[in-house]
Amino acid sequence: MCEIPGEELIAGAKGIAEGGPPSLAGKTVNKFRPGGLMIVRAGGNAGMFSGIIGGWSAGGPRGSVPVTREVKP
């Protein structure tokens, strides 16, 4: 499921002071911003290795943007 109840994100939810505005209550919110889920594949001749790149919680001009590039031996 890629959505979460807004009640779980508002300030004070689950005893956490930080959070979103009370207006999120009663709404369903996407867990990922549009274009915010990055799926990558990497590998080489060795095989049997993998990795996961965690999502960026802050994107756009105030956050960060992942940058990838091909690395050739």
PQR file of N, CA, C, O and H, with PARSE charges and radii, in Angstrom:
ATOM      1  N   MET A   1       0.842  -1.176   0.000 -0.4000 1.5000
ATOM      2  CA  MET A   1       0.000   0.000   0.000 -0.0000 2.0000
ATOM      3  C   MET A   1       0.887   1.239   0.000  0.5500 1.7000
ATOM      4  O   MET A   1       1.818   1.329   0.800 -0.5500 1.4000
ATOM      5  N   CYS A   2       0.618   2.174  -0.868 -0.4000 1.5000
ATOM      6  CA  CYS A   2       1.445   3.367  -0.998 -0.0000 2.0000
ATOM      7  C   CYS A   2       0.754   4.618  -0.477  0.5500 1.7000
ATOM      8  O   CYS A   2       1.121   5.734  -0.843 -0.5500 1.4000
ATOM      9  H   CYS A   2      -0.138   2.101  -1.518  0.4000 1.0000
ATOM     10  N   GLU A   3      -0.236   4.434   0.369 -0.4000 1.5000
ATOM     11  CA  GLU A   3      -0.938   5.565   0.965 -0.0000 2.0000
ATOM     12  C   GLU A   3      -1.002   5.365   2.471  0.5500 1.7000
ATOM     13  O   GLU A   3      -0.910   4.240   2.963 -0.5500 1.4000
ATOM     14  H   GLU A   3      -0.534   3.527   0.667  0.4000 1.0000
ATOM     15  N   ILE A   4      -1.161   6.462   3.195 -0.4000 1.5000
ATOM     16  CA  ILE A   4      -1.210   6.415   4.655 -0.0000 2.0000
ATOM     17  C   ILE A   4      -2.301   7.367   5.141  0.5500 1.7000
ATOM     18  O   ILE A   4      -2.502   8.427   4.548 -0.5500 1.4000
ATOM     19  H   ILE A   4      -1.235   7.376   2.795  0.4000 1.0000
ATOM     20  N   PRO A   5      -3.005   7.004   6.206 -0.5600 1.5000
ATOM     21  CA  PRO A   5      -4.014   7.922   6.747  0.2800 2.0000
ATOM     22  C   PRO A   5      -3.353   9.202   7.265  0.5500 1.7000
ATOM     23  O   PRO A   5      -2.333   9.144   7.952 -0.5500 1.4000
ATOM     24  N   GLY A   6      -3.924  10.330   6.941 -0.4000 1.5000
ATOM     25  CA  GLY A   6      -3.373  11.617   7.369 -0.0000 2.0000
ATOM     26  C   GLY A   6      -3.259  11.752   8.874  0.5500 1.7000
ATOM     27  O   GLY A   6      -2.389  12.469   9.368 -0.5500 1.4000
ATOM     28  H   GLY A   6      -4.752  10.378   6.383  0.4000 1.0000
ATOM     29  N   GLU A   7      -4.138  11.064   9.617 -0.4000 1.5000
ATOM     30  CA  GLU A   7      -4.087  11.118  11.080 -0.0000 2.0000
ATOM     31  C   GLU A   7      -2.739  10.655  11.625  0.5500 1.7000
ATOM     32  O   GLU A   7      -2.329  11.075  12.707 -0.5500 1.4000
ATOM     33  H   GLU A   7      -4.844  10.482   9.215  0.4000 1.0000
ATOM     34  N   GLU A   8      -2.045   9.787  10.877 -0.4000 1.5000
ATOM     35  CA  GLU A   8      -0.752   9.273  11.321 -0.0000 2.0000
ATOM     36  C   GLU A   8       0.386  10.250  11.051  0.5500 1.7000
ATOM     37  O   GLU A   8       1.513  10.029  11.496 -0.5500 1.4000
ATOM     38  H   GLU A   8      -2.377   9.445   9.998  0.4000 1.0000
ATOM     39  N   LEU A   9       0.102  11.316  10.335 -0.4000 1.5000
ATOM     40  CA  LEU A   9       1.157  12.256   9.943 -0.0000 2.0000
ATOM     41  C   LEU A   9       1.065  13.613  10.627  0.5500 1.7000
ATOM     42  O   LEU A   9       2.005  14.404  10.553 -0.5500 1.4000
ATOM     43  H   LEU A   9      -0.813  11.495   9.974  0.4000 1.0000
ATOM     44  N   ILE A  10      -0.047  13.895  11.289 -0.4000 1.5000
ATOM     45  CA  ILE A  10      -0.206  15.224  11.883 -0.0000 2.0000
ATOM     46  C   ILE A  10       0.649  15.371  13.138  0.5500 1.7000
ATOM     47  O   ILE A  10       0.984  14.386  13.797 -0.5500 1.4000
ATOM     48  H   ILE A  10      -0.811  13.253  11.350  0.4000 1.0000
ATOM     49  N   ALA A  11       0.990  16.604  13.452 -0.4000 1.5000
ATOM     50  CA  ALA A  11       1.788  16.895  14.647 -0.0000 2.0000
ATOM     51  C   ALA A  11       1.098  16.321  15.875  0.5500 1.7000
ATOM     52  O   ALA A  11      -0.101  16.518  16.072 -0.5500 1.4000
ATOM     53  H   ALA A  11       0.718  17.404  12.917  0.4000 1.0000
ATOM     54  N   GLY A  12       1.854  15.617  16.690 -0.4000 1.5000
ATOM     55  CA  GLY A  12       1.322  15.012  17.904 -0.0000 2.0000
ATOM     56  C   GLY A  12       0.881  13.566  17.729  0.5500 1.7000
ATOM     57  O   GLY A  12       0.612  12.886  18.719 -0.5500 1.4000
ATOM     58  H   GLY A  12       2.828  15.458  16.529  0.4000 1.0000
ATOM     59  N   ALA A  13       0.802  13.082  16.497 -0.4000 1.5000
ATOM     60  CA  ALA A  13       0.387  11.693  16.267 -0.0000 2.0000
ATOM     61  C   ALA A  13       1.408  10.742  16.870  0.5500 1.7000
ATOM     62  O   ALA A  13       2.614  10.929  16.703 -0.5500 1.4000
ATOM     63  H   ALA A  13       1.020  13.635  15.693  0.4000 1.0000
ATOM     64  N   LYS A  14       0.935   9.744  17.556 -0.4000 1.5000
ATOM     65  CA  LYS A  14       1.775   8.720  18.163 -0.0000 2.0000
ATOM     66  C   LYS A  14       2.810   9.313  19.106  0.5500 1.7000
ATOM     67  O   LYS A  14       3.889   8.748  19.283 -0.5500 1.4000
ATOM     68  H   LYS A  14      -0.044   9.593  17.692  0.4000 1.0000
ATOM     69  N   GLY A  15       2.482  10.466  19.719 -0.4000 1.5000
ATOM     70  CA  GLY A  15       3.376  11.090  20.683 -0.0000 2.0000
ATOM     71  C   GLY A  15       4.569  11.819  20.083  0.5500 1.7000
ATOM     72  O   GLY A  15       5.491  12.190  20.810 -0.5500 1.4000
ATOM     73  H   GLY A  15       1.605  10.925  19.575  0.4000 1.0000
ATOM     74  N   ILE A  16       4.569  12.027  18.783 -0.4000 1.5000
ATOM     75  CA  ILE A  16       5.677  12.723  18.112 -0.0000 2.0000
ATOM     76  C   ILE A  16       5.253  14.164  17.858  0.5500 1.7000
ATOM     77  O   ILE A  16       4.243  14.412  17.200 -0.5500 1.4000
ATOM     78  H   ILE A  16       3.821  11.726  18.192  0.4000 1.0000
ATOM     79  N   ALA A  17       6.025  15.110  18.379 -0.4000 1.5000
ATOM     80  CA  ALA A  17       5.652  16.524  18.287 -0.0000 2.0000
ATOM     81  C   ALA A  17       5.642  17.031  16.842  0.5500 1.7000
ATOM     82  O   ALA A  17       4.764  17.807  16.463 -0.5500 1.4000
ATOM     83  H   ALA A  17       6.845  14.909  18.913  0.4000 1.0000
ATOM     84  N   GLU A  18       6.604  16.599  16.043 -0.4000 1.5000
ATOM     85  CA  GLU A  18       6.687  17.065  14.662 -0.0000 2.0000
ATOM     86  C   GLU A  18       5.616  16.388  13.822  0.5500 1.7000
ATOM     87  O   GLU A  18       5.155  15.294  14.147 -0.5500 1.4000
ATOM     88  H   GLU A  18       7.317  15.969  16.350  0.4000 1.0000
ATOM     89  N   GLY A  19       5.232  17.042  12.753 -0.4000 1.5000
ATOM     90  CA  GLY A  19       4.271  16.445  11.841 -0.0000 2.0000
ATOM     91  C   GLY A  19       3.609  17.479  10.972  0.5500 1.7000
ATOM     92  O   GLY A  19       3.960  18.659  10.983 -0.5500 1.4000
ATOM     93  H   GLY A  19       5.607  17.930  12.489  0.4000 1.0000
ATOM     94  N   GLY A  20       2.652  17.010  10.226 -0.4000 1.5000
ATOM     95  CA  GLY A  20       1.944  17.871   9.295 -0.0000 2.0000
ATOM     96  C   GLY A  20       0.828  18.644   9.966  0.5500 1.7000
ATOM     97  O   GLY A  20       0.598  18.501  11.167 -0.5500 1.4000
ATOM     98  H   GLY A  20       2.367  16.052  10.216  0.4000 1.0000
ATOM     99  N   PRO A  21       0.135  19.462   9.192 -0.5600 1.5000
ATOM    100  CA  PRO A  21      -0.950  20.284   9.734  0.2800 2.0000
ATOM    101  C   PRO A  21      -2.185  19.444  10.060  0.5500 1.7000
ATOM    102  O   PRO A  21      -2.372  18.366   9.496 -0.5500 1.4000
ATOM    103  N   PRO A  22      -3.018  19.935  10.962 -0.5600 1.5000
ATOM    104  CA  PRO A  22      -4.251  19.216  11.325  0.2800 2.0000
ATOM    105  C   PRO A  22      -5.181  18.966  10.132  0.5500 1.7000
ATOM    106  O   PRO A  22      -6.029  18.076  10.185 -0.5500 1.4000
ATOM    107  N   SER A  23      -5.027  19.740   9.068 -0.4000 1.5000
ATOM    108  CA  SER A  23      -5.900  19.571   7.896 -0.0000 2.0000
ATOM    109  C   SER A  23      -5.694  18.209   7.207  0.5500 1.7000
ATOM    110  O   SER A  23      -6.507  17.824   6.367 -0.5500 1.4000
ATOM    111  H   SER A  23      -4.338  20.463   9.025  0.4000 1.0000
ATOM    112  N   LEU A  24      -4.627  17.480   7.548 -0.4000 1.5000
ATOM    113  CA  LEU A  24      -4.405  16.157   6.967 -0.0000 2.0000
ATOM    114  C   LEU A  24      -5.349  15.105   7.549  0.5500 1.7000
ATOM    115  O   LEU A  24      -5.567  14.061   6.935 -0.5500 1.4000
ATOM    116  H   LEU A  24      -3.967  17.793   8.231  0.4000 1.0000
ATOM    117  N   ALA A  25      -5.913  15.377   8.734 -0.4000 1.5000
ATOM    118  CA  ALA A  25      -6.833  14.431   9.366 -0.0000 2.0000
ATOM    119  C   ALA A  25      -8.016  14.171   8.447  0.5500 1.7000
ATOM    120  O   ALA A  25      -8.582  15.100   7.871 -0.5500 1.4000
ATOM    121  H   ALA A  25      -5.736  16.225   9.233  0.4000 1.0000
ATOM    122  N   GLY A  26      -8.379  12.921   8.314 -0.4000 1.5000
ATOM    123  CA  GLY A  26      -9.505  12.550   7.467 -0.0000 2.0000
ATOM    124  C   GLY A  26      -9.151  12.384   6.004  0.5500 1.7000
ATOM    125  O   GLY A  26     -10.019  12.074   5.188 -0.5500 1.4000
ATOM    126  H   GLY A  26      -7.920  12.166   8.781  0.4000 1.0000
ATOM    127  N   LYS A  27      -7.885  12.587   5.661 -0.4000 1.5000
ATOM    128  CA  LYS A  27      -7.454  12.447   4.274 -0.0000 2.0000
ATOM    129  C   LYS A  27      -6.520  11.254   4.144  0.5500 1.7000
ATOM    130  O   LYS A  27      -5.950  10.789   5.131 -0.5500 1.4000
ATOM    131  H   LYS A  27      -7.180  12.840   6.325  0.4000 1.0000
ATOM    132  N   THR A  28      -6.372  10.773   2.943 -0.4000 1.5000
ATOM    133  CA  THR A  28      -5.399   9.740   2.631 -0.0000 2.0000
ATOM    134  C   THR A  28      -4.248  10.417   1.891  0.5500 1.7000
ATOM    135  O   THR A  28      -4.468  11.176   0.947 -0.5500 1.4000
ATOM    136  H   THR A  28      -6.835  11.151   2.141  0.4000 1.0000
ATOM    137  N   VAL A  29      -3.022  10.139   2.324 -0.4000 1.5000
ATOM    138  CA  VAL A  29      -1.857  10.825   1.778 -0.0000 2.0000
ATOM    139  C   VAL A  29      -0.930   9.810   1.114  0.5500 1.7000
ATOM    140  O   VAL A  29      -0.708   8.726   1.653 -0.5500 1.4000
ATOM    141  H   VAL A  29      -2.843   9.523   3.091  0.4000 1.0000
ATOM    142  N   ASN A  30      -0.394  10.154  -0.044 -0.4000 1.5000
ATOM    143  CA  ASN A  30       0.589   9.300  -0.705 -0.0000 2.0000
ATOM    144  C   ASN A  30       1.866   9.232   0.122  0.5500 1.7000
ATOM    145  O   ASN A  30       2.312  10.249   0.654 -0.5500 1.4000
ATOM    146  H   ASN A  30      -0.574  11.034  -0.482  0.4000 1.0000
ATOM    147  N   LYS A  31       2.456   8.047   0.235 -0.4000 1.5000
ATOM    148  CA  LYS A  31       3.708   7.886   0.970 -0.0000 2.0000
ATOM    149  C   LYS A  31       4.885   8.477   0.197  0.5500 1.7000
ATOM    150  O   LYS A  31       5.888   8.869   0.794 -0.5500 1.4000
ATOM    151  H   LYS A  31       2.093   7.222  -0.197  0.4000 1.0000
ATOM    152  N   PHE A  32       4.766   8.542  -1.114 -0.4000 1.5000
ATOM    153  CA  PHE A  32       5.857   9.035  -1.953 -0.0000 2.0000
ATOM    154  C   PHE A  32       5.381  10.220  -2.764  0.5500 1.7000
ATOM    155  O   PHE A  32       4.256  10.221  -3.264 -0.5500 1.4000
ATOM    156  H   PHE A  32       3.951   8.224  -1.598  0.4000 1.0000
ATOM    157  N   ARG A  33       6.228  11.230  -2.898 -0.4000 1.5000
ATOM    158  CA  ARG A  33       5.874  12.356  -3.757 -0.0000 2.0000
ATOM    159  C   ARG A  33       5.952  11.893  -5.209  0.5500 1.7000
ATOM    160  O   ARG A  33       6.630  10.903  -5.483 -0.5500 1.4000
ATOM    161  H   ARG A  33       7.141  11.229  -2.491  0.4000 1.0000
ATOM    162  N   PRO A  34       5.295  12.558  -6.142 -0.5600 1.5000
ATOM    163  CA  PRO A  34       5.367  12.157  -7.550  0.2800 2.0000
ATOM    164  C   PRO A  34       6.818  12.123  -8.011  0.5500 1.7000
ATOM    165  O   PRO A  34       7.550  13.101  -7.858 -0.5500 1.4000
ATOM    166  N   GLY A  35       7.220  11.010  -8.566 -0.4000 1.5000
ATOM    167  CA  GLY A  35       8.601  10.842  -9.013 -0.0000 2.0000
ATOM    168  C   GLY A  35       9.572  10.564  -7.880  0.5500 1.7000
ATOM    169  O   GLY A  35      10.782  10.533  -8.103 -0.5500 1.4000
ATOM    170  H   GLY A  35       6.625  10.216  -8.690  0.4000 1.0000
ATOM    171  N   GLY A  36       9.071  10.361  -6.670 -0.4000 1.5000
ATOM    172  CA  GLY A  36       9.943  10.190  -5.509 -0.0000 2.0000
ATOM    173  C   GLY A  36      10.363   8.767  -5.215  0.5500 1.7000
ATOM    174  O   GLY A  36      11.129   8.543  -4.278 -0.5500 1.4000
ATOM    175  H   GLY A  36       8.088  10.386  -6.488  0.4000 1.0000
ATOM    176  N   LEU A  37       9.895   7.808  -5.972 -0.4000 1.5000
ATOM    177  CA  LEU A  37      10.281   6.416  -5.779 -0.0000 2.0000
ATOM    178  C   LEU A  37      11.294   6.069  -6.853  0.5500 1.7000
ATOM    179  O   LEU A  37      10.959   5.990  -8.035 -0.5500 1.4000
ATOM    180  H   LEU A  37       9.273   7.990  -6.733  0.4000 1.0000
ATOM    181  N   MET A  38      12.533   5.863  -6.435 -0.4000 1.5000
ATOM    182  CA  MET A  38      13.606   5.588  -7.394 -0.0000 2.0000
ATOM    183  C   MET A  38      13.982   4.117  -7.330  0.5500 1.7000
ATOM    184  O   MET A  38      14.376   3.611  -6.280 -0.5500 1.4000
ATOM    185  H   MET A  38      12.805   5.927  -5.475  0.4000 1.0000
ATOM    186  N   ILE A  39      13.858   3.441  -8.453 -0.4000 1.5000
ATOM    187  CA  ILE A  39      14.243   2.041  -8.553 -0.0000 2.0000
ATOM    188  C   ILE A  39      15.486   1.977  -9.421  0.5500 1.7000
ATOM    189  O   ILE A  39      15.503   2.483 -10.543 -0.5500 1.4000
ATOM    190  H   ILE A  39      13.538   3.852  -9.307  0.4000 1.0000
ATOM    191  N   VAL A  40      16.521   1.352  -8.892 -0.4000 1.5000
ATOM    192  CA  VAL A  40      17.774   1.250  -9.634 -0.0000 2.0000
ATOM    193  C   VAL A  40      18.207  -0.205  -9.714  0.5500 1.7000
ATOM    194  O   VAL A  40      17.829  -1.036  -8.888 -0.5500 1.4000
ATOM    195  H   VAL A  40      16.507   0.941  -7.980  0.4000 1.0000
ATOM    196  N   ARG A  41      18.994  -0.483 -10.711 -0.4000 1.5000
ATOM    197  CA  ARG A  41      19.594  -1.804 -10.860 -0.0000 2.0000
ATOM    198  C   ARG A  41      21.078  -1.598 -11.090  0.5500 1.7000
ATOM    199  O   ARG A  41      21.492  -0.743 -11.872 -0.5500 1.4000
ATOM    200  H   ARG A  41      19.301   0.192 -11.382  0.4000 1.0000
ATOM    201  N   ALA A  42      21.850  -2.378 -10.411 -0.4000 1.5000
ATOM    202  CA  ALA A  42      23.296  -2.285 -10.577 -0.0000 2.0000
ATOM    203  C   ALA A  42      23.877  -3.676 -10.479  0.5500 1.7000
ATOM    204  O   ALA A  42      23.253  -4.576  -9.916 -0.5500 1.4000
ATOM    205  H   ALA A  42      21.514  -3.073  -9.775  0.4000 1.0000
ATOM    206  N   GLY A  43      25.039  -3.856 -11.011 -0.4000 1.5000
ATOM    207  CA  GLY A  43      25.668  -5.169 -10.918 -0.0000 2.0000
ATOM    208  C   GLY A  43      26.873  -5.243 -11.813  0.5500 1.7000
ATOM    209  O   GLY A  43      27.278  -4.269 -12.448 -0.5500 1.4000
ATOM    210  H   GLY A  43      25.546  -3.125 -11.468  0.4000 1.0000
ATOM    211  N   GLY A  44      27.416  -6.391 -11.843 -0.4000 1.5000
ATOM    212  CA  GLY A  44      28.598  -6.629 -12.650 -0.0000 2.0000
ATOM    213  C   GLY A  44      28.796  -8.115 -12.792  0.5500 1.7000
ATOM    214  O   GLY A  44      27.860  -8.895 -12.620 -0.5500 1.4000
ATOM    215  H   GLY A  44      27.087  -7.183 -11.328  0.4000 1.0000
ATOM    216  N   ASN A  45      30.013  -8.510 -13.104 -0.4000 1.5000
ATOM    217  CA  ASN A  45      30.311  -9.916 -13.325 -0.0000 2.0000
ATOM    218  C   ASN A  45      30.322 -10.739 -12.040  0.5500 1.7000
ATOM    219  O   ASN A  45      30.140 -11.955 -12.100 -0.5500 1.4000
ATOM    220  H   ASN A  45      30.774  -7.876 -13.243  0.4000 1.0000
ATOM    221  N   ALA A  46      30.529 -10.114 -10.878 -0.4000 1.5000
ATOM    222  CA  ALA A  46      30.638 -10.864  -9.622 -0.0000 2.0000
ATOM    223  C   ALA A  46      29.304 -11.488  -9.234  0.5500 1.7000
ATOM    224  O   ALA A  46      29.276 -12.610  -8.729 -0.5500 1.4000
ATOM    225  H   ALA A  46      30.676  -9.126 -10.830  0.4000 1.0000
ATOM    226  N   GLY A  47      28.209 -10.790  -9.457 -0.4000 1.5000
ATOM    227  CA  GLY A  47      26.893 -11.322  -9.120 -0.0000 2.0000
ATOM    228  C   GLY A  47      26.694 -11.494  -7.628  0.5500 1.7000
ATOM    229  O   GLY A  47      27.608 -11.253  -6.840 -0.5500 1.4000
ATOM    230  H   GLY A  47      28.231  -9.878  -9.867  0.4000 1.0000
ATOM    231  N   MET A  48      25.494 -11.912  -7.239 -0.4000 1.5000
ATOM    232  CA  MET A  48      25.143 -12.205  -5.857 -0.0000 2.0000
ATOM    233  C   MET A  48      25.248 -10.998  -4.922  0.5500 1.7000
ATOM    234  O   MET A  48      25.309 -11.185  -3.707 -0.5500 1.4000
ATOM    235  H   MET A  48      24.751 -12.108  -7.879  0.4000 1.0000
ATOM    236  N   PHE A  49      25.272  -9.791  -5.432 -0.4000 1.5000
ATOM    237  CA  PHE A  49      25.323  -8.589  -4.608 -0.0000 2.0000
ATOM    238  C   PHE A  49      24.178  -7.678  -4.996  0.5500 1.7000
ATOM    239  O   PHE A  49      23.820  -7.588  -6.171 -0.5500 1.4000
ATOM    240  H   PHE A  49      25.223  -9.638  -6.419  0.4000 1.0000
ATOM    241  N   SER A  50      23.606  -7.008  -4.024 -0.4000 1.5000
ATOM    242  CA  SER A  50      22.545  -6.053  -4.319 -0.0000 2.0000
ATOM    243  C   SER A  50      22.559  -4.961  -3.272  0.5500 1.7000
ATOM    244  O   SER A  50      23.229  -5.083  -2.246 -0.5500 1.4000
ATOM    245  H   SER A  50      23.896  -7.081  -3.070  0.4000 1.0000
ATOM    246  N   GLY A  51      21.828  -3.903  -3.527 -0.4000 1.5000
ATOM    247  CA  GLY A  51      21.745  -2.804  -2.583 -0.0000 2.0000
ATOM    248  C   GLY A  51      20.435  -2.061  -2.765  0.5500 1.7000
ATOM    249  O   GLY A  51      19.783  -2.160  -3.805 -0.5500 1.4000
ATOM    250  H   GLY A  51      21.284  -3.804  -4.360  0.4000 1.0000
ATOM    251  N   ILE A  52      20.068  -1.326  -1.749 -0.4000 1.5000
ATOM    252  CA  ILE A  52      18.838  -0.543  -1.786 -0.0000 2.0000
ATOM    253  C   ILE A  52      19.195   0.904  -1.483  0.5500 1.7000
ATOM    254  O   ILE A  52      19.940   1.180  -0.543 -0.5500 1.4000
ATOM    255  H   ILE A  52      20.598  -1.245  -0.904  0.4000 1.0000
ATOM    256  N   ILE A  53      18.669   1.824  -2.271 -0.4000 1.5000
ATOM    257  CA  ILE A  53      18.854   3.246  -2.017 -0.0000 2.0000
ATOM    258  C   ILE A  53      17.578   3.746  -1.355  0.5500 1.7000
ATOM    259  O   ILE A  53      16.506   3.732  -1.960 -0.5500 1.4000
ATOM    260  H   ILE A  53      18.064   1.600  -3.035  0.4000 1.0000
ATOM    261  N   GLY A  54      17.703   4.182  -0.117 -0.4000 1.5000
ATOM    262  CA  GLY A  54      16.539   4.688   0.608 -0.0000 2.0000
ATOM    263  C   GLY A  54      16.008   5.965  -0.012  0.5500 1.7000
ATOM    264  O   GLY A  54      16.754   6.714  -0.642 -0.5500 1.4000
ATOM    265  H   GLY A  54      18.574   4.193   0.375  0.4000 1.0000
ATOM    266  N   GLY A  55      14.725   6.210   0.165 -0.4000 1.5000
ATOM    267  CA  GLY A  55      14.107   7.398  -0.397 -0.0000 2.0000
ATOM    268  C   GLY A  55      14.574   8.675   0.273  0.5500 1.7000
ATOM    269  O   GLY A  55      14.994   8.675   1.430 -0.5500 1.4000
ATOM    270  H   GLY A  55      14.119   5.601   0.677  0.4000 1.0000
ATOM    271  N   TRP A  56      14.495   9.748  -0.470 -0.4000 1.5000
ATOM    272  CA  TRP A  56      14.823  11.066   0.052 -0.0000 2.0000
ATOM    273  C   TRP A  56      13.548  11.652   0.618  0.5500 1.7000
ATOM    274  O   TRP A  56      12.540  11.723  -0.086 -0.5500 1.4000
ATOM    275  H   TRP A  56      14.154   9.747  -1.411  0.4000 1.0000
ATOM    276  N   SER A  57      13.565  12.070   1.862 -0.4000 1.5000
ATOM    277  CA  SER A  57      12.345  12.614   2.446 -0.0000 2.0000
ATOM    278  C   SER A  57      12.109  14.058   2.032  0.5500 1.7000
ATOM    279  O   SER A  57      10.966  14.516   2.016 -0.5500 1.4000
ATOM    280  H   SER A  57      14.384  12.013   2.433  0.4000 1.0000
ATOM    281  N   ALA A  58      13.152  14.769   1.704 -0.4000 1.5000
ATOM    282  CA  ALA A  58      12.993  16.159   1.282 -0.0000 2.0000
ATOM    283  C   ALA A  58      13.535  16.302  -0.131  0.5500 1.7000
ATOM    284  O   ALA A  58      14.715  16.057  -0.381 -0.5500 1.4000
ATOM    285  H   ALA A  58      14.081  14.398   1.717  0.4000 1.0000
ATOM    286  N   GLY A  59      12.683  16.693  -1.035 -0.4000 1.5000
ATOM    287  CA  GLY A  59      13.114  16.866  -2.412 -0.0000 2.0000
ATOM    288  C   GLY A  59      12.860  18.285  -2.880  0.5500 1.7000
ATOM    289  O   GLY A  59      12.287  19.104  -2.162 -0.5500 1.4000
ATOM    290  H   GLY A  59      11.724  16.892  -0.833  0.4000 1.0000
ATOM    291  N   GLY A  60      13.290  18.554  -4.078 -0.4000 1.5000
ATOM    292  CA  GLY A  60      13.056  19.872  -4.644 -0.0000 2.0000
ATOM    293  C   GLY A  60      14.074  20.890  -4.190  0.5500 1.7000
ATOM    294  O   GLY A  60      15.143  20.522  -3.701 -0.5500 1.4000
ATOM    295  H   GLY A  60      13.755  17.889  -4.662  0.4000 1.0000
ATOM    296  N   PRO A  61      13.762  22.177  -4.343 -0.5600 1.5000
ATOM    297  CA  PRO A  61      14.733  23.231  -4.083  0.2800 2.0000
ATOM    298  C   PRO A  61      15.200  23.310  -2.628  0.5500 1.7000
ATOM    299  O   PRO A  61      16.298  23.800  -2.366 -0.5500 1.4000
ATOM    300  N   ARG A  62      14.387  22.837  -1.674 -0.4000 1.5000
ATOM    301  CA  ARG A  62      14.783  22.909  -0.267 -0.0000 2.0000
ATOM    302  C   ARG A  62      15.408  21.611   0.223  0.5500 1.7000
ATOM    303  O   ARG A  62      15.901  21.548   1.349 -0.5500 1.4000
ATOM    304  H   ARG A  62      13.495  22.440  -1.886  0.4000 1.0000
ATOM    305  N   GLY A  63      15.392  20.598  -0.589 -0.4000 1.5000
ATOM    306  CA  GLY A  63      15.908  19.298  -0.170 -0.0000 2.0000
ATOM    307  C   GLY A  63      17.077  18.863  -1.014  0.5500 1.7000
ATOM    308  O   GLY A  63      17.973  19.651  -1.315 -0.5500 1.4000
ATOM    309  H   GLY A  63      14.991  20.648  -1.504  0.4000 1.0000
ATOM    310  N   SER A  64      17.063  17.616  -1.391 -0.4000 1.5000
ATOM    311  CA  SER A  64      18.137  17.084  -2.213 -0.0000 2.0000
ATOM    312  C   SER A  64      17.542  16.276  -3.355  0.5500 1.7000
ATOM    313  O   SER A  64      16.390  15.846  -3.298 -0.5500 1.4000
ATOM    314  H   SER A  64      16.335  16.975  -1.147  0.4000 1.0000
ATOM    315  N   VAL A  65      18.330  16.082  -4.373 -0.4000 1.5000
ATOM    316  CA  VAL A  65      17.912  15.326  -5.539 -0.0000 2.0000
ATOM    317  C   VAL A  65      18.966  14.251  -5.779  0.5500 1.7000
ATOM    318  O   VAL A  65      20.148  14.572  -5.904 -0.5500 1.4000
ATOM    319  H   VAL A  65      19.266  16.431  -4.419  0.4000 1.0000
ATOM    320  N   PRO A  66      18.565  12.979  -5.846 -0.5600 1.5000
ATOM    321  CA  PRO A  66      19.563  11.940  -6.090  0.2800 2.0000
ATOM    322  C   PRO A  66      20.178  12.084  -7.478  0.5500 1.7000
ATOM    323  O   PRO A  66      19.502  12.458  -8.437 -0.5500 1.4000
ATOM    324  N   VAL A  67      21.451  11.785  -7.565 -0.4000 1.5000
ATOM    325  CA  VAL A  67      22.167  11.845  -8.834 -0.0000 2.0000
ATOM    326  C   VAL A  67      22.845  10.482  -9.039  0.5500 1.7000
ATOM    327  O   VAL A  67      23.560   9.996  -8.162 -0.5500 1.4000
ATOM    328  H   VAL A  67      22.000  11.481  -6.786  0.4000 1.0000
ATOM    329  N   THR A  68      22.616   9.892 -10.179 -0.4000 1.5000
ATOM    330  CA  THR A  68      23.271   8.629 -10.473 -0.0000 2.0000
ATOM    331  C   THR A  68      24.062   8.769 -11.758  0.5500 1.7000
ATOM    332  O   THR A  68      23.754   9.597 -12.616 -0.5500 1.4000
ATOM    333  H   THR A  68      22.036  10.287 -10.891  0.4000 1.0000
ATOM    334  N   ARG A  69      25.077   7.948 -11.868 -0.4000 1.5000
ATOM    335  CA  ARG A  69      25.835   7.910 -13.120 -0.0000 2.0000
ATOM    336  C   ARG A  69      26.434   6.527 -13.279  0.5500 1.7000
ATOM    337  O   ARG A  69      26.715   5.839 -12.297 -0.5500 1.4000
ATOM    338  H   ARG A  69      25.327   7.276 -11.171  0.4000 1.0000
ATOM    339  N   GLU A  70      26.622   6.138 -14.504 -0.4000 1.5000
ATOM    340  CA  GLU A  70      27.195   4.835 -14.806 -0.0000 2.0000
ATOM    341  C   GLU A  70      28.692   4.855 -14.513  0.5500 1.7000
ATOM    342  O   GLU A  70      29.395   5.809 -14.847 -0.5500 1.4000
ATOM    343  H   GLU A  70      26.393   6.697 -15.301  0.4000 1.0000
ATOM    344  N   VAL A  71      29.157   3.791 -13.887 -0.4000 1.5000
ATOM    345  CA  VAL A  71      30.584   3.640 -13.601 -0.0000 2.0000
ATOM    346  C   VAL A  71      31.048   2.412 -14.375  0.5500 1.7000
ATOM    347  O   VAL A  71      30.569   1.303 -14.139 -0.5500 1.4000
ATOM    348  H   VAL A  71      28.585   3.017 -13.616  0.4000 1.0000
ATOM    349  N   LYS A  72      31.970   2.613 -15.286 -0.4000 1.5000
ATOM    350  CA  LYS A  72      32.486   1.498 -16.094 -0.0000 2.0000
ATOM    351  C   LYS A  72      33.878   1.121 -15.588  0.5500 1.7000
ATOM    352  O   LYS A  72      34.671   1.989 -15.220 -0.5500 1.4000
ATOM    353  H   LYS A  72      32.359   3.514 -15.478  0.4000 1.0000
ATOM    354  N   PRO A  73      34.164  -0.172 -15.575 -0.5600 1.5000
ATOM    355  CA  PRO A  73      35.495  -0.618 -15.115  0.2800 2.0000
ATOM    356  C   PRO A  73      36.602  -0.180 -16.053  0.5500 1.7000
ATOM    357  O   PRO A  73      37.772  -0.474 -15.807 -0.5500 1.4000
TER
END
